Amino acid sequence: MALKIKTPKLVVNYLYLVGRRKDYKVSFRNGLNIIYGDSDTGKSSILNLVNYCLGASSLDLYDEIEIAGNYCLLEVLLLGTKYTIKRDIFNSLADIEVYESSYDEIEDCFPKYYSPNYKKVSEDGVFSEFLLNSMNIPVVKLKESPSKEDSKMKSLSFRDIFKYNYLT
């Protein structure tokens, strides 16, 4: 009997920027998405917000985001399960809220709270480990300095693995 292995898969459905005056929504489609437009129309902001929602340690706040934004949300599919990730755009050290639902249904479920890094562990753990576990990727620990016997062990993060990702 062949062992069926689930291939890690992350699909971005929507990006939301909830603002003071209005909300912004960016829809993504299956396959390759090309973000284009005139200068100063928000292309870099979209990419930065997606990156931030996936665990980047900081966010480049462009004028419009800084003036009008409150928080951002990213609706994703991780191995076929829908999650909405909510992140404070002004406090990168605040816990990251994760709802196991679509954006439209987050009011109907309780979030889990994950710390954005390994410096402190929140009640539900570390966000990077949530992403890895949700995509069936094992959490791996490596020595910081492999040649030193007493070197501390460090977890390989989702972002470390994401750097070596490829498109299929």
N, CA and C of each residue as an Amber inpcrd file, in Angstrom:
protein
   504
   0.8500000  -1.1750000   0.0000000   0.0000000   0.0000000   0.0000000
   0.8950000   1.2370000   0.0000000   0.6670000   2.1320000  -0.9210000
   1.4850000   3.3440000  -1.0500000   1.1050000   4.3490000   0.0350000
   2.1080000   4.9710000   0.6080000   1.9110000   6.0070000   1.6100000
   1.5960000   7.3150000   0.9010000   0.4840000   7.9370000   1.2630000
   0.1050000   9.2010000   0.6330000   0.6080000  10.3540000   1.4960000
   1.4930000  11.1560000   0.9300000   2.0650000  12.2970000   1.6350000
   1.3980000  13.5580000   1.1180000   0.9150000  14.3800000   2.0480000
   0.3090000  15.6480000   1.6570000   1.4140000  16.6570000   1.3910000
   1.4280000  17.1750000   0.1800000   2.4200000  18.1700000  -0.2040000
   2.0910000  19.4930000   0.4620000   3.0600000  20.1400000   1.0980000
   2.7980000  21.4430000   1.7080000   2.2590000  22.4190000   0.6700000
   1.1900000  23.1010000   1.0330000   0.5810000  24.0250000   0.0940000
  -0.0170000  25.2030000   0.8470000   0.3140000  26.3850000   0.3820000
  -0.2290000  27.6190000   0.9310000  -0.8140000  28.4020000  -0.2400000
  -2.1010000  28.7160000  -0.1510000  -2.7820000  29.4910000  -1.1840000
  -3.3510000  30.7400000  -0.5290000  -3.0390000  31.9040000  -1.0960000
  -3.5660000  33.1620000  -0.5880000  -4.8640000  33.4650000  -1.3240000
  -5.9610000  33.6670000  -0.5770000  -7.2610000  33.9960000  -1.1730000
  -7.5110000  35.4980000  -1.2020000  -7.3870000  36.1280000  -0.0400000
  -7.7050000  37.5500000   0.0860000  -6.7560000  38.2240000   1.0590000
  -6.5340000  39.4990000   0.8210000  -5.8390000  40.3750000   1.7500000
  -6.7930000  41.5040000   2.0770000  -6.9490000  41.7900000   3.3580000
  -7.8100000  42.8830000   3.7970000  -6.9840000  43.8530000   4.6270000
  -7.1780000  45.1140000   4.3830000  -6.6350000  46.1500000   5.2550000
  -7.8420000  46.8610000   5.8300000  -8.0370000  46.6960000   7.1320000
  -9.1730000  47.3320000   7.7950000  -8.7090000  48.7000000   8.2370000
  -9.4190000  49.7130000   7.7660000  -8.9810000  51.0810000   7.9970000
  -9.9140000  51.9000000   8.8550000  -9.5100000  53.1090000   9.0900000
 -10.3060000  54.0490000   9.8810000 -11.4730000  54.6100000   9.0740000
 -11.2190000  54.9280000   7.8130000 -12.2570000  55.5170000   6.9570000
 -12.9290000  54.4800000   6.0670000 -12.1510000  53.5370000   5.5730000
 -12.6880000  52.4920000   4.7040000 -11.7830000  51.2810000   4.7680000
 -12.2850000  50.1770000   4.2590000 -11.5180000  48.9380000   4.2170000
 -11.0680000  48.6880000   2.7830000  -9.9620000  47.9610000   2.6610000
  -9.4190000  47.6210000   1.3530000  -9.3940000  46.1050000   1.2350000
  -9.7150000  45.6060000   0.0580000  -9.7190000  44.1610000  -0.1710000
  -9.0020000  43.8710000  -1.4810000  -8.0990000  42.8990000  -1.4340000
  -7.4000000  42.4330000  -2.6300000  -7.7150000  40.9530000  -2.7680000
  -8.2620000  40.5790000  -3.9050000  -8.5870000  39.1800000  -4.1860000
  -7.4760000  38.5520000  -5.0100000  -7.1790000  37.3030000  -4.7040000
  -6.2020000  36.5360000  -5.4700000  -6.9260000  35.3640000  -6.1160000
  -6.4640000  34.9500000  -7.2520000  -7.0480000  33.8110000  -7.9720000
  -6.0700000  32.6470000  -7.9420000  -6.5770000  31.4650000  -8.2190000
  -5.6880000  30.3100000  -8.3370000  -4.6950000  30.5500000  -9.4610000
  -3.4870000  30.0880000  -9.2770000  -2.4530000  30.2680000 -10.2850000
  -1.6310000  31.5040000 -10.0160000  -0.9670000  31.9570000 -11.0430000
  -0.0820000  33.1130000 -10.9450000  -0.8920000  34.4020000 -10.9190000
  -0.6190000  35.2600000  -9.9510000  -1.2540000  36.5730000  -9.8570000
  -0.2010000  37.6280000 -10.1350000  -0.5120000  38.5530000 -11.0170000
   0.4120000  39.6370000 -11.3500000  -0.1720000  40.9340000 -10.8140000
   0.5960000  41.5980000  -9.9830000   0.1570000  42.8700000  -9.4010000
   0.8260000  43.9730000 -10.2010000   0.0280000  44.8120000 -10.8290000
   0.5770000  45.8670000 -11.6730000  -0.2440000  47.1410000 -11.4940000
   0.3170000  48.2390000 -11.9130000  -0.3750000  49.5290000 -11.8500000
   0.6180000  50.6590000 -11.9070000   0.0820000  51.8580000 -11.9100000
   0.9120000  53.0510000 -11.9350000   1.7030000  53.1770000 -10.6410000
   2.6780000  54.0560000 -10.6820000   3.4890000  54.3450000  -9.5050000
   2.5990000  54.8810000  -8.3780000   2.9150000  54.4760000  -7.1570000
   2.1930000  54.9400000  -5.9640000   0.7280000  54.5050000  -5.9150000
   0.4430000  53.2810000  -6.3740000  -0.9410000  52.7940000  -6.3310000
  -1.1370000  51.6400000  -5.3470000  -0.0760000  51.2160000  -4.6460000
  -0.2210000  50.2130000  -3.5960000   0.3330000  48.8360000  -3.8930000
   1.0400000  48.6580000  -4.9900000   1.5970000  47.3370000  -5.3290000
   2.5420000  46.8360000  -4.2330000   3.4700000  47.6650000  -3.8420000
   4.4350000  47.2650000  -2.7960000   3.7340000  47.0650000  -1.4660000
   2.7190000  47.8570000  -1.1920000   1.9630000  47.6980000   0.0570000
   1.3030000  46.3290000   0.1200000   0.7360000  45.8800000  -0.9910000
   0.0930000  44.5610000  -1.0290000   1.1130000  43.4820000  -0.7010000
   2.2500000  43.5200000  -1.3620000   3.2790000  42.4950000  -1.1270000
   3.8120000  42.5580000   0.2930000   4.0230000  43.7580000   0.8090000
   4.5120000  43.9090000   2.1800000   3.4990000  43.4030000   3.1990000
   2.2170000  43.6630000   2.9680000   1.1860000  43.2080000   3.9060000
   1.0590000  41.6840000   3.8930000   1.1240000  41.0580000   2.7240000
   1.0900000  39.5940000   2.6540000   2.2950000  39.0280000   3.4050000
   3.4620000  39.5560000   3.1420000   4.6890000  39.1220000   3.8140000
   4.5690000  39.2810000   5.3270000   4.0270000  40.3970000   5.7680000
   3.8640000  40.6700000   7.1950000   2.8760000  39.6880000   7.8320000
   1.7750000  39.4260000   7.1480000   0.7840000  38.4900000   7.6810000
   1.3320000  37.0710000   7.7620000   2.3420000  36.7780000   6.9620000
   2.9640000  35.4470000   7.0070000   4.1630000  35.3980000   7.9550000
   4.2910000  36.4260000   8.7950000   5.2640000  36.3570000   9.8690000
   6.4760000  37.2540000   9.7850000   6.5490000  38.1610000   8.8020000
   7.6910000  39.0860000   8.7560000   7.7610000  39.8650000  10.0690000
   8.9590000  40.1910000  10.4860000   9.1350000  40.8450000  11.7830000
   8.7650000  42.3210000  11.7750000   8.6480000  42.9190000  10.5960000
   8.2670000  44.3350000  10.5320000   7.5040000  44.6020000   9.2490000
   6.8960000  45.7700000   9.2010000   6.0960000  46.1750000   8.0540000
   6.5140000  47.5750000   7.6420000   6.7920000  47.7360000   6.3570000
   7.0600000  49.0760000   5.8390000   5.7320000  49.8070000   5.7440000
   5.5680000  50.8380000   6.5490000   4.3100000  51.5820000   6.5580000
   4.3800000  52.7360000   5.5790000   3.7200000  52.5610000   4.4610000
   3.6200000  53.6490000   3.5020000   2.5640000  54.6270000   4.0130000
   2.5990000  55.8420000   3.5090000   1.7380000  56.9140000   4.0240000
   0.2750000  56.5050000   4.1400000  -0.2930000  55.9660000   3.0890000
  -1.7230000  55.6150000   3.0980000  -2.0410000  54.5850000   4.1730000
  -1.1750000  53.5870000   4.3390000  -1.4090000  52.5670000   5.3670000
  -1.3060000  53.1880000   6.7530000  -0.2910000  53.9980000   6.9590000
  -0.0860000  54.6140000   8.2730000  -1.2360000  55.5470000   8.6400000
  -1.7360000  56.2670000   7.6720000  -2.8120000  57.2300000   7.9260000
  -4.1580000  56.5290000   8.0750000  -4.4270000  55.5680000   7.2080000
  -5.7760000  55.0150000   7.1190000  -5.9510000  53.6380000   7.7450000
  -4.8710000  52.8890000   7.9950000  -5.0040000  51.5030000   8.4150000
  -5.1610000  51.2940000   9.9040000  -5.7530000  50.1720000  10.2710000
  -5.8430000  49.7170000  11.6570000  -5.1410000  48.3680000  11.8210000
  -5.5580000  47.3910000  11.0280000  -4.9550000  46.0630000  11.0680000
  -5.1770000  45.3900000   9.7210000  -4.4590000  44.2970000   9.4940000
  -4.6110000  43.5790000   8.2290000  -4.9970000  42.1310000   8.5140000
  -5.6460000  41.5440000   7.5320000  -6.0560000  40.1530000   7.6030000
  -5.6790000  39.4740000   6.3000000  -5.3030000  38.2160000   6.3920000
  -4.9450000  37.4330000   5.2210000  -5.7090000  36.1170000   5.2950000
  -6.5570000  35.8730000   4.2940000  -7.2720000  34.6060000   4.2260000
  -6.4670000  33.6560000   3.3530000  -6.1290000  32.4980000   3.9100000
  -5.2940000  31.5250000   3.2140000  -5.8940000  30.1300000   3.3200000
  -5.4440000  29.2740000   2.4250000  -5.7020000  27.8440000   2.5280000
  -4.3740000  27.1790000   2.8480000  -4.3440000  26.3970000   3.9190000
  -3.1560000  25.6340000   4.2890000  -3.5500000  24.1650000   4.2290000
  -3.0250000  23.4560000   3.2520000  -3.3890000  22.0570000   3.0020000
  -4.9090000  21.8970000   2.9150000  -5.5840000  22.8650000   2.3180000
  -7.0200000  22.7830000   2.1060000  -7.8840000  23.3120000   3.2340000
  -7.3010000  23.6750000   4.3740000  -8.0660000  24.2460000   5.4830000
  -7.9770000  25.7630000   5.4140000  -9.1180000  26.4140000   5.5390000
  -9.1730000  27.8670000   5.4250000  -8.9000000  28.5160000   6.7830000
  -7.9840000  29.4890000   6.7660000  -7.6500000  30.2750000   7.9520000
  -7.6510000  31.7520000   7.5910000  -7.9510000  32.5800000   8.5910000
  -7.7810000  34.0220000   8.4390000  -6.8070000  34.4780000   9.5160000
  -5.7380000  35.1040000   9.0630000  -4.6690000  35.5790000   9.9390000
  -4.8640000  37.0780000  10.1410000  -4.9010000  37.5070000  11.3930000
  -5.1060000  38.9240000  11.7210000  -3.8710000  39.4530000  12.4180000
  -3.3790000  40.5950000  11.9360000  -2.1360000  41.1460000  12.4820000
  -2.2410000  42.6520000  12.6750000  -1.8100000  43.1310000  13.8230000
  -1.7510000  44.5570000  14.1380000  -0.6310000  45.1850000  13.3160000
  -0.9370000  46.2000000  12.5380000   0.0950000  46.7850000  11.6760000
   0.9910000  47.7840000  12.3970000   0.6070000  48.1890000  13.6010000
   1.4120000  49.1630000  14.3330000   2.2370000  48.5490000  15.4560000
   1.9600000  47.2900000  15.7940000   2.7000000  46.6250000  16.8650000
   3.1100000  45.2340000  16.3890000   4.2980000  45.1320000  15.8480000
   4.7700000  43.8620000  15.2800000   5.0310000  42.7990000  16.3410000
   5.0700000  43.1840000  17.6110000   5.2970000  42.2150000  18.6840000
   4.0010000  41.6900000  19.2930000   2.8580000  42.2510000  18.8770000
   1.5640000  41.7820000  19.3820000   1.2960000  40.3750000  18.8630000
   0.5390000  39.6100000  19.6490000   0.1750000  38.2660000  19.2140000
  -0.5450000  38.3140000  17.8690000  -0.3560000  37.2780000  17.0960000
  -1.0270000  37.1230000  15.8130000  -2.2480000  36.2490000  16.0490000
  -3.4200000  36.7450000  15.6350000  -4.6600000  35.9950000  15.7980000
  -4.8910000  35.1370000  14.5560000  -5.2760000  33.8860000  14.7850000
  -5.5640000  32.9820000  13.6720000  -6.9430000  32.3730000  13.9020000
  -7.8040000  32.5570000  12.9070000  -9.1520000  32.0190000  12.9260000
  -9.2270000  30.8680000  11.9270000  -9.7770000  29.7510000  12.3450000
  -9.9600000  28.6500000  11.4000000 -11.2980000  28.8610000  10.6900000
 -11.2970000  29.8540000   9.7990000 -12.5000000  30.2120000   9.0580000
 -12.1380000  31.1990000   7.9620000 -13.1240000  31.4780000   7.1280000
 -12.9500000  32.5370000   6.1440000 -13.0730000  33.8810000   6.8480000
 -12.6960000  34.9310000   6.1690000 -12.7980000  36.2800000   6.7220000
 -14.2350000  36.5870000   7.1230000 -15.1940000  36.1880000   6.2900000
 -16.6080000  36.4800000   6.5340000 -17.1540000  35.7900000   7.7820000
 -16.4640000  34.7800000   8.2800000 -16.9670000  33.9880000   9.4000000
 -16.1550000  34.1380000  10.6890000 -15.2120000  35.0880000  10.7260000
 -14.3570000  35.1650000  11.9220000 -15.1280000  35.5800000  13.1760000
 -16.2400000  36.2600000  13.0050000 -17.0390000  36.6450000  14.1750000
 -17.6790000  35.4320000  14.8490000 -17.7550000  34.3140000  14.1410000
 -18.4160000  33.1150000  14.6520000 -17.4620000  32.1100000  15.2890000
 -16.1760000  32.4250000  15.3600000 -15.2510000  31.4630000  15.9610000
 -14.2240000  32.1790000  16.8320000 -13.5980000  31.3960000  17.6780000
 -12.5850000  31.9230000  18.5810000 -11.2160000  31.8340000  17.9180000
 -10.4220000  32.8790000  18.0650000  -9.0820000  32.8090000  17.4770000
  -8.1130000  32.0650000  18.3840000  -7.0210000  31.6430000  17.7870000
  -5.8700000  31.1750000  18.5500000  -4.8600000  32.3080000  18.4970000
  -4.0440000  32.4100000  19.5400000  -3.0840000  33.5000000  19.6540000
  -1.6620000  32.9500000  19.6130000  -0.8990000  33.4500000  18.6500000
   0.4730000  32.9880000  18.4590000   1.4360000  34.1580000  18.5660000
   2.5770000  33.9050000  19.1780000   3.6020000  34.9430000  19.2290000
   4.2640000  35.0470000  17.8560000   4.6810000  36.2620000  17.4860000
   5.2830000  36.4580000  16.1720000   6.7080000  35.9430000  16.0490000
   7.3330000  35.6110000  17.1820000   8.7150000  35.1250000  17.1510000
   8.9480000  34.2050000  18.3420000  10.1590000  33.7000000  18.4570000
  10.4970000  32.7430000  19.5120000  10.9310000  33.4100000  20.8190000
  10.9140000  34.7310000  20.8740000  11.3610000  35.4180000  22.0920000
  10.4030000  35.2120000  23.2490000   9.1150000  35.0900000  22.9290000
   8.1170000  34.7480000  23.9480000   7.1300000  33.7980000  23.2880000
   6.6000000  32.8960000  24.0780000   5.6480000  31.9390000  23.5360000
   4.2650000  32.2990000  24.0530000   3.3260000  32.5190000  23.1510000
   1.9530000  32.8670000  23.5180000   1.1840000  31.6240000  23.9190000
  -0.0510000  31.8230000  24.3310000  -0.8410000  30.7070000  24.8690000
  -1.0040000  29.5440000  23.8910000  -1.0290000  29.8350000  22.5930000
  -1.1860000  28.7610000  21.6090000   0.1140000  28.4230000  20.8880000
   1.2090000  29.0860000  21.2380000   2.5010000  28.7590000  20.6490000
   3.0820000  29.8750000  19.8140000   3.9270000  29.4850000  18.8810000
   4.6490000  30.4210000  18.0090000   4.0400000  30.3270000  16.6130000
   3.8290000  31.4720000  15.9770000   3.1670000  31.5350000  14.6790000
   3.8790000  30.6930000  13.6260000   5.1840000  30.7470000  13.5990000
   5.9490000  29.9770000  12.6260000   5.6410000  28.4870000  12.7420000
   5.5610000  27.9830000  13.9510000   5.2800000  26.5660000  14.1520000
   3.8440000  26.2300000  13.7600000   2.9070000  27.1660000  13.9750000
   1.5410000  26.9620000  13.4930000   1.5400000  26.7650000  11.9760000
   2.2380000  27.6490000  11.2450000   2.2830000  27.5420000   9.7860000
   2.9090000  26.2190000   9.3550000   4.0240000  25.8600000   9.9520000
   4.7010000  24.6090000   9.6020000   3.7950000  23.4040000   9.8630000
   3.2070000  23.3490000  11.0460000   2.3360000  22.2290000  11.3970000
   1.1110000  22.1660000  10.4820000   0.5510000  23.3200000  10.1350000
  -0.6410000  23.3680000   9.2880000  -0.3550000  22.9170000   7.8640000
   0.9210000  22.9510000   7.4730000   1.2860000  22.5060000   6.1300000
   2.0170000  21.1650000   6.1500000   1.9720000  20.5050000   7.3180000
   2.5700000  19.1770000   7.4530000   4.0910000  19.1950000   7.2360000
   4.7200000  20.2750000   7.6770000   6.1760000  20.4030000   7.6010000
   6.7140000  20.2430000   9.0240000   7.6020000  19.3150000   9.2560000
   8.1070000  19.1200000  10.6190000   8.9110000  20.3230000  11.1160000
   8.8050000  20.5790000  12.4040000   9.6130000  21.6110000  13.0390000
  10.9920000  21.0070000  13.2770000  12.0130000  21.6750000  12.7700000
  13.3820000  21.1680000  12.8430000  14.2200000  22.1250000  13.6810000
  15.0660000  21.5600000  14.5320000  15.9920000  22.3780000  15.3160000
  17.4100000  22.0910000  14.8470000  18.1570000  23.1620000  14.6960000
  19.5560000  23.0690000  14.2690000  20.4380000  23.7840000  15.2850000
  21.6940000  23.3780000  15.3480000  22.6410000  24.0940000  16.1920000
  22.9550000  25.4430000  15.5630000  23.0140000  26.4880000  16.3900000
  23.3730000  27.8100000  15.8830000  24.7840000  27.7970000  15.3110000
  25.6780000  27.1200000  15.9920000  27.0630000  26.9650000  15.5270000
  27.3820000  25.4740000  15.5210000  27.2040000  24.8120000  14.3820000
  27.3530000  23.3530000  14.3310000  28.7060000  22.8270000  14.7900000
  29.7640000  23.6160000  14.6540000  31.0890000  23.1210000  15.0340000
  31.3380000  23.1910000  16.5400000  30.4660000  23.8970000  17.2790000
  30.6250000  24.0010000  18.7350000  29.7030000  23.0060000  19.4220000
  30.2970000  22.1930000  20.2880000  29.5250000  21.1510000  20.9430000
  28.4280000  21.7090000  21.8510000  28.6740000  22.8260000  22.5250000
  27.7020000  23.3860000  23.4610000  26.8070000  24.4600000  22.8220000
  26.7370000  24.4790000  21.5170000  25.9250000  25.4620000  20.7990000
  24.4380000  25.2600000  21.0960000  23.7050000  26.3700000  21.2010000
  22.2590000  26.3090000  21.4350000  21.5470000  25.8120000  20.1860000
  20.4290000  25.1450000  20.4280000  19.5860000  24.6860000  19.3260000
  18.6200000  25.8020000  18.9540000  18.3800000  25.9620000  17.6630000
  17.4920000  27.0070000  17.1630000  16.5020000  26.3670000  16.1900000
  15.2130000  26.7330000  16.3290000  14.1960000  26.2010000  15.4260000
  14.3300000  26.8300000  14.0550000  14.2140000  26.0190000  13.0290000
  14.1720000  26.5000000  11.6660000  12.7510000  27.0060000  11.4540000
  12.6050000  28.2770000  11.1200000  11.2840000  28.8900000  11.0530000
  10.6300000  28.7020000   9.6870000   9.3480000  28.9780000   9.6450000
   8.6210000  28.9810000   8.3780000   9.2760000  29.9270000   7.3910000
   9.7040000  31.0800000   7.8520000  10.3110000  32.0790000   6.9740000
  11.6390000  31.5680000   6.4140000  12.4010000  30.8130000   7.2180000
  13.6460000  30.2180000   6.7220000  13.3400000  29.2530000   5.5690000
  12.3290000  28.4290000   5.7570000  11.9530000  27.4640000   4.7260000
  11.3390000  28.1740000   3.5210000  10.5420000  29.1910000   3.7730000
   9.8640000  29.9390000   2.7140000  10.8640000  30.5560000   1.7380000
  12.0340000  30.9130000   2.2250000  13.0670000  31.4890000   1.3610000
  13.4720000  30.5280000   0.2530000  13.3450000  29.2310000   0.5280000
  13.7770000  28.2270000  -0.4460000  12.5880000  27.5690000  -1.1480000
  11.4580000  28.2380000  -1.1180000  10.2320000  27.7490000  -1.7390000
  10.3010000  27.8670000  -3.2550000   9.5280000  27.0910000  -3.9440000
   9.4420000  27.2070000  -5.3840000   7.9790000  27.0800000  -5.8120000
   7.6820000  27.5820000  -6.9900000   6.3300000  27.5300000  -7.5290000
   6.1460000  26.2620000  -8.3380000   4.9520000  25.6690000  -8.2520000
   4.6190000  24.5130000  -9.0860000   3.3850000  24.8060000  -9.8920000
